[in-house]
Amino acid sequence: MPWVEAALALPVLVALTAVIVALSPSQAAVHVQRYLVLISGWVTLLAAVLLLTRVAAGANLHGFFQVDALSALFLLPVGILGAAAATASWAQQSPPARDADGGRDDRLFGWLFPTFLAVMVAVTLAGNLVFLWVTLEATTVSSALLVDRAGTSRSVEAAWKFVLLTGAGSLCSLFSLGFLLAAVPTPVPDWSALLSFARAGHLDPALAAVAFALALVGFGAKIGLFPLHPWLPDAHSEAPSPVSTLLSGAELGLAVYALVRYLLLVRPALGAWSQETLLAAGLLSAAAGAVMILVSRDLKRLLAWSTLENMGLIVAGFGLGGELGAGAALLQMLYHSLAKGSLFLAAGPVTEEGGSRDLSALAGSLARSPVPAAVLLLSGFAVAGSPPFGNFLSELGLLGAAFAASPLLAVLLATVLLTSLTGLVYHLTKMTFIAREPPSPTPTPPEVGTSANPWAVAAAVFSGVILLIFSLHLPGPVAQLMRAAAKLAG
């Protein structure tokens, strides 16, 4: 189908062009790359909308490339946040050569960013499980290099921790693929063929159980599930805000996407065990994230712990199963991506103008940075699950699915949600409204950081507006895909 090739070819061509331009010794190459970074984000959004509308109209494809409701739904946040992050990156790219603090040559960023977006699009279109594994690993490599954009000792440490932990997960997911192929009569890596084998009862239960356990560890490391999460707060806090946006709102969701694909393959052979395992892993991660939210003192690490909590909720939703549980998990994935995108994009200007990432030092941010601080506060309420945002509805759906399974389970989930809500609302309202007390009786002028990047502010507002629109009225094609994807995953 030409529309599938076009959706993949557009971001790939921009990425290839960026790589070729990066090889040029001309000083003008970096300025060309700035435009290519911007174009790559909006082209990715165009590809996502193209796939969404075509799949909503009834088009589906299975083979080396596959397109269905799950593909299109997981690609949508990649497109929206890709456009927002690319816009926020516009004024952050500087001429080549290292900065005074040892920052990286922006030629690297100029081709890594479009490449990162292109391989994320490829992940959602992969109908071949080997190709899925390769493209998912490509997202890890490119994002790790983007985390280390500053070139400081802390960013290098964060990038290496990211690579080592997720690299170990990569080996587990590769072994998982091997066991999965060994569990079927004919070892073909085509997802639709494997699904046919699974539904016909041709998967060996013992091998399928090993494959799923390894997949949970492997993809769980990329998602950042507890206790495989230590890389997550470091990577999110050290990466530039546009990169943190894509890490939290897009890349982690793709690891969930891969895990769900494996769940659909092994569930006919393993039954309730596979979903109960997911449920336990998700609840444990959500609880760990909620507790860490309460004690966090760094703004970007606070947002990272919120990501851990929300990823746990999404995985737990798929573990609860049924159309209600899967549908709530998909809604949570979509609304969390949009809210977390606004949060990280707004956190950039707030910390730049506040001159710190420490929550106490950022007190009174609304007076200092009114627009980004307001976006940060509203998006924080959204990701905490407050009405009128869609996160409130998705969390209600999760509670409903949990109550249908067990009232005690619903109580546990409600405790996690209330803990997260309390921590986020407390930290963000205190940071936004309460003025910082002077350190001594002598009045001192407030600390002033650098001027905020107006493109980052515009990107944060863009993502926040999309979140609000989707919360008040989910567009028809998106709602249609949500129902189809919930039926497929449930």
Secondary structure, DSSP 8 states (H G I E B T S, - for coil): -HHHHHHHHHHHHHHHHHHHHHT---THHHHHHHHHHHHHHHHHHHHHHHHHHHHHTT--B-SSB-B-HHHHHHHHHHHHHHHHHHHHTGGG---SS--TT----HHHHHHHHHHHHHHHHHHHHB-BHHHHHHHHHHHHHHHHHHHTTT--HHHHHHHHHHHHHHHHHHHHHHHHHHHHHHTSSS---BHHHHHHHHHTT-S-HHHHHHHHHHHHHHHHHHHT-TTS-THHHHHHHHS-HHHHHHIIIIIHHHHHHHHHHHHHHHHHHHTHHHHHHHHHHHHHHHHHHHHHHHH--BHHHHHHHHHHHHHHHHHHHHHH-HHHHHHHHHHHHHHHHHHHHHHHHHHHHHHHHHT--BTTTTTTHHHHSHHHHHHHHHHHHHHTT-TTSHHHHHHHHHHHHHHHH-HHHHHHHHHHHHHHHHHHHHHHHHHHHS----SSSS-----------HHHHHHHHHHHHHHHHHHH---HHHHHHHHHHHHHH-
